[in-house]
Amino acid sequence: MSTDPTTMTRASRGVYAITPDETDTDRLLHRVTQVLDAGAVWLQYRNKGASTALRAAQARALLPLCRAHGVPLIVNDDWRLAAAIGAEGAHLGESDGELGPARAAMGDGALIGASCYADIERARRAVDTGASYVAFGAFFPSPTKPHARRAEPGLLSAARSLGVPRVAIGGLTPDNAGPLVAAGADLLAVISGVFDAPDPARATRAFAACFD
């Protein structure tokens, strides 16, 4: 089934799964299926080590899987790829260009996310230029980004007035994520926390339980 990104922006709350670097597309689809079946509400395609051709092929392969689960597919770094395949959104970091062109190309309904690290002013600017949601972190030491800037839970509370979903990321586990939800996180973004777990489905459900 197709998705309505605008509705998802207002309503979604839960696990925001981010794919690991995976060269085997069939294995990627298998791993993602486990996580989507377990209740992840958004999926971000991220593969820092892949070639341009592999990234395009994997993103295209993930799109129907996500739509079958009613989950938006958000492409990391590359809004042009997201627009080309008809993905529901794109996520941009500080080196991925301005949000304005992404918003203009993908339309008002697209989910355009911005990495805001530990900077509330960056988050305000992002929302002013078209961000659908803002992501803060790392809140804890992260195996994916061991040198990432650290964020404090108070950022999530401070960002409430921005009026967009707030994403927490960075070293999250089911044991440490609860206080971030209490501070205002609408979504918990996880890579290794689910995909490196012995049972990704069980890990996804454990993260989802932080919202109960």
N, C-alpha and C positions, 0 to 999 in steps of 0.2 A: 504494500500500500504506500501511497505517497504521504509526505509529511507537510505540516504547516509550520514553518520555522517561526513565524511571529507568535503563534500560540505557544510553541515550545519555550520561547524566551520568557514568556510570562509565567508558565506553569511548571517548568522542569525543576526538579530538585532531587538530587541523588548522586549516583556515581557517574563521573565523566571519565570514561576509559580512554587512554592514549596508547596507541599501538607501539610495540617495541620495534627495534631495527630487526627486520626479518626478511631474509632474501628469498625464502621459499614461500611463494604465494599461496599454495594449497595449505601449507602449515599455518600461515597467517590467518587464512579464512577459518580454519578449524579452531584456532585459539580464540579468535574474535567471536565466533559463534557461541562458544562456551560462556563468554562474558556477557554477551547480549541476552542469551537465554536466561542468565541468572539475574537480569534486571538492570544492567547499565542503561542510563537514560540518554547519554550522548556518547559519540565516538569521534575521536580525533585521529586521523591518519597522519602518522609521523614516522619518517624513516630517513634519518640523517645520512646514512651510508649508501643509499640506493642511487642508481643512475637516474637520469631524467626519464628514460624510457620505462624503467621498472617502477618508478613512482607513479607514472601515469597508468600503467597496467594494474598495479595494486589498488590504486584509488578507484579505478573503474570497476574492479572486481568487488570491492567492498560496498559500493553504492547500492546495488540491489539487495545485498544482505542486510544492510542497515534499514532500507525501506521496508523489507519484509518484517522487520521488528518494530517499525514505527519510530526509528531512532535517527536523528539527524547525523549526517557525515560532515565533519569539519576537517578541512585540509590544513595542516600546519605549514606555515611559511609562505605558501604559494597560492595567492588568491586567483592567479591566472589559470592554474590547473583546476582549482575548485570551480571557477566559472565555466571552463571548457567542458567539464564532465557533468555539470549540473548539480554539483554538491550543494548541500544546504548552507554551508558556511566556510569560513577560513579563519585561521588564528595567526596573528602577526606579533612577532617579537620586536625588540627595539631596532634590529638591523634588517627588518623585512619591508621597509617602506611605510609610507603614510596610509592611514586608514581611508582617507577620502576617495582615492581612485578605486580601492576595493569596493567601497560602498556604492560608488557610481556604477561600477561594472556589474555588480551582483544584485543590485536592487534593494529596495527598502526592507524586504522580508528576510534577507539573508542574515545568518548569524555571523557577525564579525567580532572576533574576540581580540583582546589586547593584553599582552603580558605587561604587568605594571610593577612586578618585583616587590619593592618595599616602598613605593612612591605613590602616595595618595594624589599628589598634584598631577602626576602622569596619568592616573586613572581619570581625573576630572577632564584633562585635555582629550583623552581618548573618547570619552563619552560625548564631549562637545563636537568631536569630528566624526562621529558615527558608530562608535563601538556599541555592540549589543550586550556585551558582558565584559567584565574585567577580571583578570587573574592575578592573585598575589602569591608570593612565595619566592624562595623555599622557606617553609616554616620549620623544617627539620632537615638534618643532613640527608642529602639525596644521592643515591648511587648513580642516578642518571646525570646529575649535574653537581659533582662534589664541591665545586667552588662557587656555587650560586650564592647570591646575596640573600641574607636572612631577613625574614619578615616577622612581624609580631602580630598576634591575634587581634590587637586593637585596630589594626588596619581594616579588618572586616567590618567591625562596628562603625568605624568612621566613614566607610564607603556606603553605608545604608542610604544616605541622602542622595546618592547618584541615581537611584531608581532603576538599576540594572542588576542582573544576577551577579553574584560574587563567587569566584572560584578560588579554592585553596589548593595549592600544589606544593610538592617538595617533601619527600621522605615520609609520606603519610602511611600510617598503619591503622587497622581498626582500633587499636588501643590508644593512639594519640589523636585521632581525628575528632573525637566527640567534642572536646572543648572548642575546636574551630567551628563546628556546626553551631554550638551554643553562642559563639561570638558573631555569627551571621553568615557563615559560608552556605551558599545555596547548592553548590556542587563541589564534590571532592574529586580532584583530578589525579589519577593514579596510572603509573606505567608498571614499574616493577612490583608494586604492591599487589597487583592482580596477576600480571602476566608471568612473573617469576615465582609465584606461589605454587606449592605442590598441587593445589586444587584451585584453579582460577575461578571457577564458579562459586565455590565456597567462600573464597576471599571477597568476591564481588558482593555476595549476600551479607558478609560481615561488615563491609563498608556501608552498605545500604542501611543496615540496622542502626548506624549512628544517627540516622534521621528519625528513628522511631520515638 
